[in-house]
Structure formats: structure tokens, C-alpha cells
Amino acid sequence: MFDIVIIGTGAGGGTLAWALRDCGARILVVERGDFLPQEPENWSGEHVFGQNRYKPDELWESNQGQLFRPGVHYFVGGNTKVYGAALPRFRREDFGALEHEGGTSPAWPISYDDLEPYYSRAEALYQVRGTAGEDPTEPPRSSPYPYEAVPHEPQLEAMATAFRKQGLRPFHLPMGLDLNGKCIRCHTCDGFPCKVLAKSDADMCCVRPAIQSPNVTLWTNTYARRLFSGDGHIQSVELVRAGERLTIRANTFVVACGAVNSAVLLLRSDNLANSSGQVGRNYMVHNNAALMAVRPWERNSTVFQKTLSINDWYLRGPDWPWPLGNLQLIGKIQVAMLKSARPRMPRTWLKLLADRSMDWWVMSEDLPDPDNRVTITSSGRIHVHWRATNTASHRHFLKLACTLLRRIGYPLTFVEVMGIATNSHQCGTLRMGTDPASSVLDPWCRSHDCPNLFVVDASFFPSSAAMNPALTIAAQALRVADHLTGKPN
């Protein structure tokens, strides 16, 4: 018997395992996948995007009845194995009620000040690089960034200067990278596995150090099928390992499978921890769009592109009284990525675009809606009912971003709005709150119904904000670890 079972090894489960490794408890960490292999295909756009080499061979169903291949990855480290390593904090305002064009983003049951010390600890753990004081919306900090920001390459520095001339305050995007002898700042970071293991992911920063402790056991290729309860507590978990079903008992169970799969696990476990009826509801995934800004007469010689971001319109847009969101560069778009999205276009044309583009991610808040939810079909398939919210603000943001980029010398802009399959920022399905009638978890991510059940992935988010979620997940996992071990918060 174990004291604690942690299901999932991403930013939540992996961070929690690291934080509890020396607490004296016997910990079993369960991962449905294996370690992602280091291989030449890690850096191949054709294999990663054209062939979806690292995505699972499974299909989910949308509310239109269409099947789609989800943007999830089942490896030790979860989605952080292929994320872009952007690790910003949420803004102070994100933790309070915030009015948007599409409705109200609800307040969290914790404040920024409650989480701030854990943000600092998470930044140290994930080796975050940034520059304090550049971002006009930056919340107060109790400590500086652990490392200096990743510097802009020449064309990006020129772009930052052009933005400043437009009255904006561009800043270095906080990034988790090991530049001390590992990272070579290649063009295959965002969306790719790191072949040299230089990305600050949950695998490298948390899970591998955690399993060095004799108290921590990791079972890979092990699928959590369902949880069993009794007397108001979780008694055991049924696992499938090497084709064999095992029942494991423990004192405490932590679910961290990702916002969709965590909700599915509870639904599959006889609708467990769902007296509120909120399990699976309020699914959010951000309003995301990729924007290519092209200067036809100039090649983009930038290799490591993801260093620049703009938050000037995060809380209020010009000629728009509501928040718009975050604009950040993404990793350099390659021909194979474009080909997977536009298979009929000739590669020659796609290469001309890719060689001359600056590539951006435009992200606005997706508001919680109880009708946006995760369920299981009669055949056992995962069904995700999602309609984007707050879309007028996102459209306005896209128009504004295109205008801005044209003003600084990029006359051609191409926009691709992401759909339901781009769900790497999924959150909200097991929201936390103080009222058991309207939330699944309390402010410590403990189930209102089952006091020995915790959830530490982005399922707990009451709102999605408009920033990358990984650092907030990790910070809350550290906070939950202190709660579990009785440390003062």
C-alpha cells in the first residue's frame, strides 16, 4: 500500500511529486505513457506535425459530432514535453472578477498574493528567464527572475524598437530553458520535443529528480481506469499495467491527467465527487489564433524566435473598453507545419512565406460556460462540447494586431483561428471554489465530496485568463504540497 498516489506527470502531477519527494510518504506516480524517446525525429517538422508522431492514436468527438485528434501528449512530463516553455505568471487582475465583452470572468477563491510565493518557487524550479519591470501589466514580485531573459535576435530587437515607437511596451517573454550548456537555441522548440533535454519541462525539472528519492515509485505505461470510494473517501484506484488490472490502495489520491482526462476519470468512476453536478463543466481552452506577418522583400533570419511579447491591451484595448489578451511570438513556423494545415498549397509557395514571416500567437480569454463540457458517449468515447466565448474581443484583437504589424513594415498578414483540436491550454472542468454547490474543489484543490482526493492540473481553474497556464499549475501544485505536509502557507 502507498500513502499517496499521483495520477499524471505533467506540470501539476510532476511538480507535486517533486515537492513531496522528501516528505517521508510512500508515493506512487502513475503515467499512462512512457519517457519520450530522444531521437532524430524530435526535430523533424514532417514527423512531429506532418505525421503527428507524438500524439496519441485516439479520437475525441466534438459537439458537431465530428471526430478529431486532440492536441494532448501521453509521456512522462505530459504536454510540457512539447510546449513552448513560456512560463508567465497570471496578472493580479486575473484572480478577481473581470468584465469582458462576452461576460464576466469569475473571481478565484485565492488571490494573486496567496500564490505569489509559489510563483517564485516555481520559477526557480523551472529555471525561468525573464526581465522584471518591462511588462506594463506585470504583478508585484517578491524576488527577481532566477535567470536573465533569453536575448532577442537582431531582427526581433529591431521589431521591439519599432513597437516602442508605436507607444507600446514589448517585453521578453518569460521562458524556461537551460542555457547553461544544454540549449542551443534552435528553431525546433515550440511544439517539438527537445532532443537535448534543455527545455524546462515537468519530466526533467521534476519527475526525474523526484524518482531519485527512495520514497517515490514511477509506473509508466500504466492507465488509471477508475477510482473506488467508500465512507466518503477514495479507497483505491484500478490501474491497467502490461495488460493486467491492478487495484492499489492509498491514503491520498491526486488526479492530474489534464482537464479533459481528469474529468473523464471521475465521470467513469460512477460520477465521483460530483454532488455539485459540475464535473466536466466549464471547459475552457482560450481563443487562439496563429498570425503570420510577412515582409516579402526580407528573409527572416531569426532562429530562436519565441522571445518577444506584448501585453499593452491585456486589460483594455484601444477603442475597446474590455480586455483583449496577450500577443506573443511563437517558434519559427516551418514548411511542414504549413503543409499540415494547407495540404493543397505547393511547398514552394509555403517556403516563400515561411522564410519571410514573423509568427505570432494571439490569445484571448475563453470564459467559463457550464454548457461547455466534457462527457463520455455510450461507446466510451470522450465527447467535448465547446463553443468559443468572448469571440468579439478576439476578432477585434486580431484586427488590431494585423494593423500594428502592417504599420511596422509587414504588409501581408495571414490568420488561422484555432479550433477545438488545439487544446493544449485546456482548463476549468473541475473548478475550485468555496461553495460546494457550485464547485468541485476547495481552494486547496481538495474535493468537497471526498476529502482525500485532490486535483492539481488546470482542471481547477475558475477562469482561463489569457496567459500560458503552466506556471500557474506548477505554483498551485507547490501550494497544495505545503498543505498536504502541514507547512504554513
VODREN-670496 format. One record per residue (C-alpha): residue in one letter; x, y, z. Coordinates in steps of 0.1 Angstrom, whole numbers, padded with zeros to 4 digits, always signed. Layout:
AXYZ;...
END
This chain:
M+0000+0000+0000;F+0012+0035-0008;D+0005+0067+0012;I-0001+0089-0019;V-0010+0080-0055;I-0004+0107-0081;I-0020+0101-0115;G-0003+0121-0142;T+0032+0136-0145;G+0026+0170-0162;A+0030+0205-0148;G+0007+0196-0119;G+0014+0160-0110;G+0051+0161-0118;T+0056+0193-0097;L+0037+0178-0068;A+0058+0146-0069;W+0089+0167-0068;A+0076+0188-0039;L+0066+0157-0018;R+0097+0136-0026;D+0113+0140+0008;C+0082+0142+0030;G+0085+0106+0041;A+0053+0094+0024;R+0054+0064+0001;I+0044+0078-0032;L+0033+0061-0064;V+0033+0082-0095;V+0013+0068-0124;E+0018+0078-0161;R-0002+0063-0189;G+0027+0069-0214;D+0065+0063-0213;F+0095+0085-0214;L+0095+0104-0247;P+0125+0090-0267;Q+0154+0111-0277;E+0157+0106-0314;P+0163+0124-0347;E+0125+0127-0353;N+0123+0150-0323;W+0134+0179-0345;S+0116+0169-0377;G+0087+0190-0387;E+0075+0163-0410;H+0074+0137-0383;V+0061+0160-0355;F+0034+0179-0374;G+0030+0160-0407;Q+0028+0125-0392;N+0017+0135-0356;R+0044+0111-0343;Y+0040+0120-0306;K+0002+0124-0304;P-0018+0095-0292;D-0037+0074-0316;E-0072+0083-0303;L-0101+0104-0315;W-0124+0126-0294;E-0158+0138-0305;S-0170+0175-0309;N-0204+0189-0303;Q-0210+0188-0341;G-0204+0150-0340;Q-0170+0153-0358;L-0141+0132-0347;F-0108+0150-0340;R-0073+0141-0329;P-0067+0160-0297;G-0036+0181-0290;V-0025+0160-0260;H+0006+0140-0254;Y+0009+0110-0231;F+0045+0109-0219;V+0063+0115-0187;G+0060+0153-0184;G+0027+0154-0202;N+0021+0183-0226;T+0052+0201-0212;K+0073+0177-0233;V+0062+0196-0264;Y+0051+0230-0250;G+0069+0262-0260;A+0083+0267-0225;A+0066+0300-0220;L+0061+0304-0182;P+0045+0338-0174;R+0025+0345-0142;F-0012+0353-0144;R-0019+0390-0138;R-0032+0402-0104;E-0065+0411-0121;D-0069+0376-0134;F-0077+0364-0098;G-0106+0388-0094;A-0139+0392-0113;L-0131+0408-0146;E-0156+0422-0171;H-0152+0412-0207;E-0172+0419-0238;G-0186+0384-0237;G-0194+0383-0200;T-0177+0381-0166;S-0145+0362-0159;P-0152+0349-0123;A-0130+0355-0093;W-0108+0328-0080;P-0111+0316-0043;I-0075+0325-0039;S-0057+0358-0047;Y-0025+0366-0065;D-0009+0373-0031;D-0018+0338-0020;L+0000+0323-0050;E+0029+0348-0053;P+0054+0330-0031;Y+0047+0298-0050;Y+0052+0316-0084;S+0087+0325-0072;R+0094+0289-0062;A+0080+0276-0094;E+0102+0300-0114;A+0133+0287-0096;L+0123+0251-0102;Y+0116+0256-0139;Q+0146+0278-0145;V+0125+0307-0158;R+0143+0335-0176;G+0128+0370-0178;T+0133+0407-0171;A+0112+0423-0144;G+0097+0457-0150;E+0092+0455-0188;D+0056+0442-0189;P+0031+0470-0181;T+0007+0446-0166;E+0033+0427-0145;P+0021+0420-0110;P+0044+0426-0080;R+0072+0402-0073;S+0089+0391-0041;S+0120+0380-0059;P+0137+0386-0093;Y+0136+0362-0121;P+0161+0333-0114;Y+0179+0339-0147;E+0183+0367-0173;A+0159+0368-0202;V+0166+0350-0234;P+0180+0378-0256;H+0163+0389-0288;E+0180+0381-0321;P+0187+0412-0343;Q+0155+0413-0363;L+0134+0408-0331;E+0153+0436-0314;A+0145+0459-0343;M+0109+0448-0341;A+0108+0456-0304;T+0122+0491-0312;A+0095+0496-0338;F+0068+0487-0313;R+0082+0512-0288;K+0079+0539-0315;Q+0042+0530-0317;G+0039+0537-0280;L+0039+0501-0268;R+0060+0483-0242;P+0071+0450-0256;F+0088+0426-0231;H+0109+0395-0230;L+0086+0365-0228;P+0094+0345-0196;M+0109+0312-0208;G+0120+0280-0191;L+0153+0269-0208;D+0186+0255-0196;L+0210+0278-0214;N+0239+0267-0193;G+0255+0242-0217;K+0223+0224-0230;C+0201+0247-0251;I+0214+0256-0285;R+0185+0279-0292;C+0174+0260-0323;H+0142+0266-0344;T+0126+0234-0331;C+0114+0243-0296;D+0078+0254-0297;G+0057+0224-0304;F+0086+0200-0306;P+0102+0176-0281;C+0137+0188-0271;K+0163+0163-0283;V+0190+0177-0260;L+0166+0178-0230;A+0172+0216-0225;K+0135+0225-0222;S+0123+0231-0186;D+0096+0205-0187;A+0080+0186-0158;D+0099+0155-0168;M+0134+0170-0165;C+0127+0195-0137;C+0105+0174-0115;V+0099+0138-0123;R+0134+0126-0128;P+0147+0143-0097;A+0117+0130-0077;I+0123+0094-0086;Q+0158+0096-0072;S+0141+0095-0038;P+0136+0060-0024;N+0101+0072-0014;V+0089+0078-0049;T+0080+0050-0074;L+0071+0057-0110;W+0050+0034-0131;T+0049+0042-0168;N+0026+0027-0194;T+0000+0025-0166;Y-0035+0036-0172;A-0058+0047-0144;R-0092+0032-0153;R-0113+0043-0123;L-0114+0053-0087;F-0134+0035-0060;S-0149+0052-0030;G-0164+0042+0004;D-0174+0060+0035;G-0170+0093+0017;H-0133+0087+0008;I-0114+0073-0021;Q-0104+0038-0012;S-0084+0026-0043;V-0076+0031-0079;E-0079+0005-0106;L-0049+0005-0129;V-0041-0013-0162;R-0005-0022-0164;A+0011-0045-0190;G-0024-0058-0198;E-0031-0066-0161;R-0056-0049-0139;L-0043-0039-0105;T-0061-0024-0076;I-0040+0000-0055;R-0050+0013-0021;A-0037+0046-0006;N-0045+0072+0019;T-0045+0101-0005;F-0052+0103-0043;V-0041+0131-0066;V-0056+0134-0101;A-0035+0153-0127;C-0044+0138-0161;G-0053+0171-0178;A-0086+0189-0178;V-0104+0165-0201;N-0090+0132-0189;S-0092+0142-0152;A-0129+0149-0156;V-0134+0117-0176;L-0117+0097-0149;L-0142+0110-0123;L-0171+0105-0146;R-0161+0070-0153;S-0158+0063-0116;D-0195+0064-0111;N-0197+0102-0114;L-0174+0105-0084;A-0171+0138-0064;N-0199+0153-0084;S-0226+0163-0059;S-0224+0198-0074;G-0231+0185-0109;Q-0200+0205-0121;V-0176+0177-0130;G-0167+0181-0167;R-0185+0215-0170;N-0170+0250-0177;Y-0144+0236-0201;M-0122+0264-0214;V-0093+0264-0239;H-0085+0301-0248;N-0094+0318-0281;N-0062+0312-0300;A-0050+0322-0335;A-0017+0320-0353;L-0008+0351-0372;M+0019+0352-0399;A+0033+0387-0406;V+0052+0387-0439;R+0077+0412-0452;P+0081+0399-0488;W+0114+0417-0495;E+0132+0404-0464;R+0140+0369-0452;N+0136+0362-0415;S+0170+0350-0404;T+0158+0345-0368;V+0164+0310-0354;F+0151+0312-0319;Q+0120+0334-0324;K+0099+0330-0292;T+0113+0358-0270;L+0090+0388-0276;S+0055+0395-0262;I+0030+0424-0258;N+0005+0429-0230;D-0004+0466-0235;W-0040+0456-0244;Y-0043+0427-0219;L-0067+0446-0197;R-0082+0471-0221;G-0079+0477-0258;P-0076+0510-0276;D-0111+0520-0287;W-0123+0489-0269;P-0134+0491-0233;W-0128+0454-0225;P-0097+0432-0222;L-0082+0418-0254;G-0054+0395-0244;N-0017+0385-0250;L+0003+0387-0282;Q+0035+0366-0283;L+0059+0353-0308;I+0059+0316-0313;G+0086+0293-0325;K+0096+0298-0362;I+0069+0283-0385;Q+0083+0257-0408;V+0071+0244-0442;A+0059+0211-0427;M+0037+0229-0402;L+0021+0249-0430;K+0017+0219-0452;S-0002+0200-0425;A-0026+0230-0423;R-0027+0237-0460;P-0020+0204-0478;R-0031+0216-0512;M-0007+0246-0514;P+0026+0240-0532;R+0056+0236-0510;T+0074+0263-0530;W+0048+0289-0520;L+0047+0277-0484;K+0085+0280-0482;L+0084+0316-0496;L+0060+0325-0468;A+0078+0306-0440;D+0112+0321-0449;R+0098+0357-0447;S+0073+0355-0418;M+0073+0366-0382;D+0050+0343-0364;W+0027+0352-0336;W+0002+0337-0312;V-0029+0358-0305;M-0046+0347-0273;S-0078+0360-0257;E-0097+0347-0227;D-0123+0320-0232;L-0150+0325-0205;P-0165+0296-0185;D-0198+0283-0196;P-0215+0253-0179;D-0227+0241-0213;N-0191+0238-0225;R-0184+0204-0210;V-0167+0170-0212;T-0188+0139-0212;I-0185+0102-0222;T-0205+0087-0250;S-0224+0054-0247;S-0195+0038-0266;G-0169+0052-0242;R-0156+0079-0264;I-0146+0113-0250;H-0171+0140-0261;V-0161+0177-0258;H-0189+0202-0262;W-0173+0235-0268;R-0183+0268-0284;A-0159+0296-0280;T-0169+0326-0259;N-0158+0362-0259;T-0152+0360-0296;A-0159+0396-0305;S-0129+0407-0284;H-0107+0381-0301;R-0117+0393-0335;H-0110+0429-0325;F-0076+0418-0311;L-0067+0401-0344;K-0077+0431-0364;L-0057+0454-0341;A-0026+0430-0342;C-0027+0429-0380;T-0029+0467-0382;L+0000+0471-0358;L+0022+0447-0378;R+0014+0464-0411;R+0024+0498-0395;I+0059+0485-0386;G+0065+0472-0421;Y+0048+0438-0425;P+0023+0444-0453;L+0010+0409-0455;T-0008+0392-0426;F-0024+0357-0426;V-0045+0345-0397;E-0055+0309-0387;V-0080+0307-0359;M-0075+0276-0339;G-0104+0251-0334;I-0113+0225-0308;A-0083+0202-0316;T-0058+0229-0304;N-0065+0221-0267;S-0031+0224-0251;H-0044+0251-0227;Q-0075+0231-0216;C-0088+0240-0182;G-0118+0245-0159;T-0136+0211-0158;L-0132+0206-0120;R-0133+0242-0109;M-0123+0252-0074;G-0144+0275-0051;T-0157+0279-0016;D-0192+0268-0023;P-0197+0230-0027;A-0229+0236-0046;S-0211+0254-0075;S-0176+0240-0074;V-0158+0206-0073;L-0127+0215-0054;D-0119+0238-0024;P-0092+0264-0026;W-0066+0237-0018;C-0077+0217-0048;R-0093+0191-0024;S-0126+0176-0034;H-0156+0189-0015;D-0171+0154-0015;C-0140+0132-0009;P-0115+0148+0015;N-0086+0125+0004;L-0090+0134-0033;F-0070+0163-0048;V-0068+0176-0084;V-0037+0196-0094;D-0039+0201-0132;A-0056+0230-0149;S-0090+0214-0142;F-0091+0236-0111;F-0090+0269-0129;P-0122+0290-0124;S-0112+0311-0154;S-0087+0307-0182;A-0071+0342-0181;A-0052+0349-0214;M-0017+0337-0205;N+0001+0304-0208;P-0011+0283-0179;A+0018+0260-0170;L+0035+0282-0143;T+0002+0288-0125;I-0005+0250-0125;A+0030+0244-0110;A+0027+0272-0084;Q-0006+0258-0072;A+0009+0223-0070;L+0036+0236-0048;R+0010+0253-0026;V-0010+0220-0024;A+0022+0202-0014;D+0026+0226+0015;H-0010+0220+0025;L-0006+0182+0024;T+0025+0183+0045;G+0012+0208+0070;K+0036+0236+0062;P+0024+0272+0069;N+0012+0290+0037;
END
